[in-house]
Amino acid sequence: MSASAVLQRRRWTLNRRALTRSAIYATLIFWAILYLIPIYLVLVTSLKPRAEVSLDQVWTLPRQVSLDAFGAAVEKLSPNFLNSILLTVPATLLSALIGSLNGYVLSKWRFRGANIIFPLMLFGMFIPYQSILIPLFQLMSQLRLTGTLWSLILTHVVYGLPITTLIFRNYYTEIPDELIEAGQIDGADFFKLYTEVVFPLSLPGFVVVIIWQFTQIWNEYLFAVTLADPLTQPITVALSQLAGGQAIDFSLQMAGSFLTALPTLLVYILLGRYFIRGLLAGSVKG
């Protein structure tokens, strides 16, 4: 093959790679724009004065930027925002810690019935909220927790254990058994092995669980509207009540929606790069 033919073939290969790369980037940009359209509509509508909000101007930028909707949304949602923080943070941390202990036991300690207990725990992920709502309310009433944040915290911790246990069990299978055996030889007990060997290696797993649980608990509505009273309702319930009245203020609703979604968005921005890394941990053996 002549030198000119080799050069032409190399150019054709480079052009084909460039076209493929350009097509991939164009596809990614297209889907990114498609997914960002709702965010654009929310922000544009929330920044418009009420007089500018109409269906024929939904795509246009505001002629006059107004922050009145954000001020009103902050005023109306701030008490419920604090309730959501007091609910989501302890429920997320407790479910992550207990799920970590469960995953540690089910992956590194052999005992009779482990192969039965684990599938039964996973079965909890497939139980719809609606099917246990009435008995859950009756249980919380008997415990005298109805109307308190503790009822929501307890509910979300229990409901989150199946998925947190699954994630940590899959993650801990990658920890070599030799580390556990070496600790046992040195005289470490159950909790010392967990705190000094397993827990320091658990950061990627905790990141995945915290992101998952924080998002699920923060955005949950059914338990919140059923078990909490007006003084303890989280922000999702307050957001749904912004639509009250005959004349709907879409600027206020959009501003409230953006403020409600902002904490979960910040969590993904700050911890997102660890999410896939931790989620894939334990998925490949060897």
BELFEN-V380618 format. One record per pair of residues at least 24 apart in sequence whose C-alpha atoms are under 10 Angstrom apart, sorted by the first residue. I is the first residue (numbers start at 1). GAP is how many residues later the second one is. Records with the same first field share a line. If there is no record, write none. Layout:
I->GAP + GAP
//
This chain:
39->215 + 218 + 219
41->213
42->208 + 209 + 211 + 212 + 213 + 214 + 215 + 216
43->208 + 211 + 212 + 214 + 215
44->207 + 210 + 211
45->24 + 205 + 206 + 207 + 208 + 209 + 210
46->24 + 203 + 204 + 205 + 206 + 207 + 208 + 209 + 210 + 211 + 212
47->204 + 205 + 207 + 208
48->202 + 203 + 204
49->200 + 201 + 202 + 203
50->198 + 199 + 200 + 201 + 202
51->198 + 200
52->199
53->196 + 197 + 198
54->196
66->185
67->184 + 185 + 188
68->183 + 184 + 187
69->180 + 181 + 182 + 183 + 184 + 185 + 186 + 187
70->181 + 182 + 183 + 184 + 185 + 186 + 188 + 189
71->181 + 184 + 185
72->179 + 180 + 181 + 183 + 184
73->166 + 169 + 178 + 179 + 180 + 181 + 182 + 183 + 184 + 185 + 186 + 187
74->178 + 181 + 182 + 185 + 186
76->159 + 162 + 163 + 165 + 166 + 180
77->157 + 158 + 159 + 160 + 161 + 162 + 165 + 179 + 182 + 183
78->156 + 157 + 160 + 181
79->152 + 153 + 154 + 155 + 156 + 159
80->150 + 151 + 152 + 153 + 154 + 155 + 156 + 157 + 158 + 159
81->137 + 152 + 153 + 154 + 155 + 157 + 178 + 179
82->150 + 151 + 152 + 153
83->66 + 148 + 149 + 150 + 151 + 152
84->65 + 133 + 134 + 135 + 140 + 148 + 149 + 150 + 151 + 152 + 176
85->129 + 133 + 149 + 150 + 178
86->63 + 64 + 67 + 146 + 148
87->61 + 62 + 63 + 64 + 65 + 66 + 67 + 69 + 127 + 130 + 131 + 145 + 146 + 147
88->61 + 64 + 65 + 68 + 69 + 125 + 126 + 127 + 128 + 129 + 130 + 131 + 146
89->64 + 121 + 124 + 125 + 128 + 129
90->60 + 63 + 64 + 67 + 124
91->59 + 61 + 62 + 63 + 64 + 65 + 66 + 67 + 69 + 119 + 122 + 123 + 126
92->61 + 64 + 65 + 68 + 72 + 117 + 118 + 119 + 120 + 121 + 122 + 123 + 124 + 125 + 126
93->64 + 113 + 116 + 117 + 120 + 121
94->59 + 60 + 62 + 63 + 64 + 66 + 67
95->58 + 59 + 61 + 62 + 63 + 64 + 65 + 66 + 67 + 68 + 69 + 70 + 114 + 115 + 118
96->61 + 64 + 65 + 67 + 68 + 69 + 71 + 72 + 109 + 110 + 111 + 112 + 113 + 114 + 116 + 117
97->64 + 67 + 68 + 71 + 102 + 109 + 112 + 113
98->59 + 60 + 62 + 63 + 66 + 67
99->58 + 59 + 61 + 62 + 63 + 64 + 65 + 66 + 67 + 68 + 69 + 70 + 107 + 110
100->61 + 64 + 65 + 66 + 67 + 68 + 69 + 71 + 72 + 94 + 98 + 99 + 102 + 105 + 106 + 109
101->63 + 64 + 67 + 68 + 90 + 93 + 97 + 98
102->59 + 60 + 62 + 63 + 64 + 66 + 67
103->59 + 61 + 62 + 63 + 64 + 65 + 66 + 67 + 68 + 69 + 70
104->61 + 64 + 65 + 66 + 67 + 68 + 69 + 86 + 89 + 90 + 94 + 95
105->60 + 64 + 67 + 85 + 89
106->59 + 60 + 62 + 63 + 64 + 66 + 67
107->61 + 62 + 63 + 64 + 65 + 66 + 67 + 68 + 70
108->61 + 64 + 65 + 67 + 68 + 69 + 72 + 73 + 90
109->68 + 71 + 81
118->44 + 47 + 48 + 51
119->43 + 47
120->42
121->40 + 41 + 42 + 44 + 45
122->39 + 40 + 41 + 42 + 43 + 44
123->39 + 40
124->34 + 35 + 36 + 37 + 38 + 39
125->34 + 35 + 36 + 37 + 38
126->36
127->32
129->30 + 93 + 94
130->92 + 93
133->89 + 90 + 93 + 94
134->92
136->87 + 90 + 91
137->86 + 89 + 90
140->87
141->86
145->82 + 83
146->80 + 81 + 82 + 83
147->77 + 78 + 79 + 80 + 81 + 82 + 83 + 84 + 85 + 86
148->79 + 80 + 81 + 82 + 83 + 84 + 85
149->75 + 78 + 79 + 80 + 82 + 83 + 84 + 85
150->77 + 78 + 82
151->72 + 73 + 76 + 77
152->65 + 71 + 72 + 74 + 75 + 76 + 80 + 81 + 82
153->64
155->68 + 72
156->57 + 60 + 61 + 64 + 67
157->56 + 60
160->49 + 52 + 53 + 56 + 57
161->52
163->46 + 49 + 50
164->41 + 42 + 44 + 45 + 46 + 48 + 49
165->44
167->38 + 39 + 41 + 42 + 111 + 112 + 113 + 114 + 115 + 116
168->34 + 36 + 37 + 38 + 40 + 41 + 110 + 111 + 113 + 114
169->36 + 113
170->35 + 109 + 110 + 111 + 112 + 113 + 114
171->30 + 31 + 33 + 34 + 35 + 107 + 108 + 109 + 110 + 111 + 112
172->26 + 27 + 29 + 30 + 33 + 109 + 110
173->108 + 109 + 110 + 111 + 112
174->107 + 108 + 109 + 110 + 111 + 112
175->26 + 27 + 107
202->76
203->71 + 75
204->67 + 70 + 71 + 72 + 73 + 74 + 75 + 76 + 77
205->69 + 70 + 72 + 73 + 74 + 75 + 76 + 77
206->68 + 69 + 72 + 73
207->60 + 64 + 65 + 66 + 67 + 68 + 69 + 70 + 71 + 72
208->63 + 64 + 66 + 67 + 68 + 69 + 70 + 71 + 72
209->66 + 69 + 70
210->57 + 61 + 65
211->53 + 56 + 57 + 60 + 61 + 63 + 64
212->52 + 56 + 63
214->49 + 50 + 53
215->46 + 48 + 49 + 50 + 52 + 53
216->48
218->42 + 43 + 45 + 46
219->41 + 42 + 45
235->24 + 25
236->24 + 25
//
